[in-house]
Amino acid sequence: NFLCRNITQPNLVTDSSGRLIKYNPRKNEVTVLQEGLSVPIGPAVSFDGSFVLFSEYSAKRVVKYWLLGPKANTSEVLRDLPGNPSKVKRASNVGEFWVAVDINVQQPRFTTPYGYKIDSFGNLLFVKDFEDHYYNVPVSVVQEYFGTTLLVGSRGENFVGIYKKTLF
């Protein structure tokens, strides 16, 4: 087990003990939907509730887990990424999502933060490089606000970055 403040530690070891779980507050019941995940982070449910996307930090990918329909209770790798993804957030347009991604170089230790915008099929729509403003600072969330603004945050730093539409 790892504490949130030690999020980089799982990247240094092979760990597939993560789970995707569902909580039913009416029944006070927890159900395990999927096991064997490599540090799952930041789930985002689709607008229609048919699937959930989440990132696997150590496996460097985004996974789609189907909640409804003919593929219900199955998952698929939606997109492999060049770095470690954090939270997945819905974008303003239906079927689009932002993923915070940190590309790490171990020797010397260096992080380049990005925002990846993907659609529900895993197609890459846009990549925003945050290195100019957040040199060597890991980014943990990229949230689109009304299609006009990107809010960028880091769990280890005291800032919120704001980008207007002309910059993304």
N, C-alpha and C positions, 0 to 999 in steps of 0.2 A: 504494500500500500504506500501511496505517496500523497503528501499534503499538496494543496494547490500552489503554495509558494515554492515548492520544489518541482515544478512542472517539467523542468529540463532533465531531471534525473531519469525518468522512464525512457528518454531517448537514448540514454547511454547503455541500457540493458534491454535484452529481448524479453518482452512481457506481453502475453496474450491472455491476461486474466480479466480483462474488462467485459462489462455486460451492458446491454441495452435493456432497460426495464420500464415497465408501465405501472403507474400507480392509479388505482381506482379509489378516490376519496369517499365515495358513497359506501363502499364495502370495506374500506380501510385495507385494501388488498394490493399486494405487489406481485407482478408477473414478470418473469424473465423472458424477453422476446428473443434475444440472441446472446450467445456467450463466445468466448475466445477472441475478443476484440483487443486491439493494441492501443490502449489509452484513448478510449472514445471521449469526445468533447463536443459541446455546443450543439445540441440537436435543434433543428428548425422544422416545424410541421408545415406542409404545403397549405396553400390557401383553402383547398377543398378537403383537406384532412385525409387524403388518400395515401400519403407517404410521409416519411420523416427522413431528412438528410442529417447526417452527423459526420464529423471528421474523426479519423483515426490518426492521432498525433504521431505515434511511432511508425506506423505503416505508410505515412505520407499520402493519404488518400481521403476522398469523400465517399461515403457509402449511402446508398438509398435503401431504406427498409419500407416495404409496402405494407400499409395498414388495412387497405380495402382493395376490392377488385379481384380479378383472376390470379394475381400474383401475391395476394395477401399472405403475410407471415413468411415472406422470402426477402432476401436482400441481394444486392448486386453492387459491385464497385462502380461508382458513377464516374469518378475521375481520379487518376493518379496525379500527384503534384510533385514539383521539384523540391519542396521543403515541407516543414512541419505545419500542418493546418491547426488553427484553433477553432473559434466559434463560427458556426454557419448562421447567417441571418437572411431572412427574406428581404428581397429588394422591392421597390415600389411596383414594378410590373409583375403580374401573375406569372409564376413559373421561373422567376429569376432569383438568384441568391448571391450573396457576398460571402467569401471565405477569407479570413485573415490567415496569411501564410508567411512563415519566417524561414528563409533559406539560411542555414547555418554552415559555416566553415569551421572545423574544429581546430586547426593549427594555422595561424593563431585564431583564437575564438573570435568569430565575427558573425553578426546577424544582419541580413538585409530583409526588411519588412515589405510585404506586398499585400494588396487586396486583389483577389481573383473574383470576377463576376462570371458565374456559370448559369446555365439554364437547367431545367429539370431533366434534360437528356445527357447532361455532362459536357455540353458544348461550351467552349471558352468564349465569352462575350467581350471581356475587357480585362486588362491587367493594369493596376495602378501601383507604381513604384513609390514607396514612401522614404527611400534612403536619403534624399536631399534634406528632408525635415527631421527624420528620426534615425540618424546614423547610429547603427549598432544597438538599436532599441527594439526588442521584440514587440510586435503588435498582436493583441489578442482578440480584438473585435473591430469589424468594419461594418457600420450600420448606415444604410441609405435612408434619408429622411425626405419623404414626399418627392422623390425623383430629382431633387435640386441640390441636395447637400449630402456629403459623406461625413460621418462622425467616426473618428478613429481613436481607439483607446488601447492601453497596455495595463496588464494586471500588476506590473512591477514598477510603473512610473506614475508620476502625478501630473497627467495632462489629458486633454481631449483635443484632438486635432479636428479642424473643420475645413473641408474642401467644398467649394462651390462648383456647380455643374460645369463651368468652363474648364475646370482642372481635372475632371474625370470623365 
